[in-house]
Amino acid sequence: MGKFFSLLIVILFSSNCMAQLTTEEQQIKKVFIDFMHFYQANEKKFDSFQLYKGNGKNSLPPFHIQWNEVDRYVNFLRKSVPFVGEAYITNEKKDFRFYDSCYKDDPKDDLAVGFDFDRWCGGQETTEYMVKWNTDMSNIYQVKIEGENAELLIGSALWKGSQEKDRLWSRVPFKKENGKWVMAGNINSIEK
């Protein structure tokens, strides 16, 4: 009888660790996955914005953010990208100000900070690869909601059968705007 109760406790504990996402948490996950596929289908449009430029010969350093182009990009986000909201736009502008300050602090740096990787997919691989990586069925998705803010945590397997501790983790911030969950920032790797 003692073995039965021990087994029952293990089963209950295991099912709580692998609990399904609630409907609201599923909505947040779906927004992210839909964004990944939207981005992949519209990658050329996202990449068409010349958000930074070099002042040197052949557009080499020193770099600077092109704020008129940022305005065009923001208009595109508002009109064409339903998966992001005003918090996303605010965070993008904040990032661009930071990048611009880096360029001013180190005008000889030949690496355009903030644009040396795919900011929307969070990697240096092809978009197709990163979308598969971020949306893989074997990923662990966790959602933490606090009021109008949430974060989606994505645990990507390093190998088949990876345990939770043996995964690379990423975070996507969300905000509830006008009654719906939208991304508030891009995907970023985190330590968990």
C-alpha positions, -999 to +999 in steps of 0.1 A: +000+000+000+029+024+008+044+018-026+010+027-042+008+060-024+045+068-032+038+061-069+006+082-067+026+112-053+052+109-080+025+108-107+007+138-092+040+157-089+050+149-124+017+159-139+019+193-121+054+199-136+041+191-171+008+209-166-009+222-198-010+259-204-042+277-195-063+292-223-048+326-216-013+312-216-020+294-248-031+327-264+003+342-254+022+313-269+001+315-301+008+352-305+045+344-305+043+315-328+021+334-352+045+363-351+074+339-360+056+327-391+045+362-400+081+374-397+094+346-418+068+353-445+076+391-444+113+389-437+122+411-467+099+438-455+114+438-420+149+438-434+141+467-459+143+493-432+178+509-431+176+515-393+213+523-391+240+536-414+277+541-415+291+576-421+324+563-434+334+552-468+312+524-482+288+529-452+315+518-427+318+532-392+311+554-375+274+542-374+243+561-364+206+553-361+185+568-390+156+582-370+135+590-401+138+553-410+128+543-375+096+564-379+088+544-411+095+512-393+072+522-364+044+530-389+049+496-405+046+479-371+015+498-362-003+492-395+009+457-405+021+437-375-009+428-352+013+407-329+031+437-314+018+468-295+029+502-282+051+486-255+070+468-282+075+501-301+086+519-270+111+491-263+124+491-299+130+529-297+147+524-264+170+498-279+178+520-309+188+549-285+211+525-267+226+513-300+231+549-311+249+557-278+272+527-283+281+540-318+289+574-303+310+559-275+330+538-299+329+553-333+356+530-347+338+498-338+331+480-371+303+459-356+269+476-357+257+468-322+221+455-321+222+445-358+248+418-357+221+391-353+185+386-362+167+408-336+133+393-342+142+356-341+171+359-316+199+342-335+225+343-361+212+314-382+187+316-411+152+328-403+139+294-414+162+276-389+153+300-361+116+298-366+118+260-365+140+263-334+116+287-316+085+268-325+097+232-322+071+208-307+097+195-282+102+229-267+089+236-232+067+267-231+061+284-197+040+316-193+042+339-163+014+364-160+015+394-136-015+417-142-011+433-176+024+420-181+035+385-190+065+366-202+068+336-224+097+313-216+109+289-242+131+260-233+147+246-265+161+211-264+199+207-270+194+171-279+165+147-282+151+139-248+167+169-231+154+175-196+143+210-185+177+217-170+195+208-202+178+234-224+186+268-238+160+293-225+147+324-242+122+350-230+096+371-248+079+399-229+042+405-234+017+432-225-021+432-225-031+462-246-068+469-255-078+436-240-054+414-260-019+400-254+008+414-277+045+411-277+063+439-258+098+431-270+119+407-291+130+372-280+162+371-259+183+343-245+183+341-207+199+320-179+174+299-161 
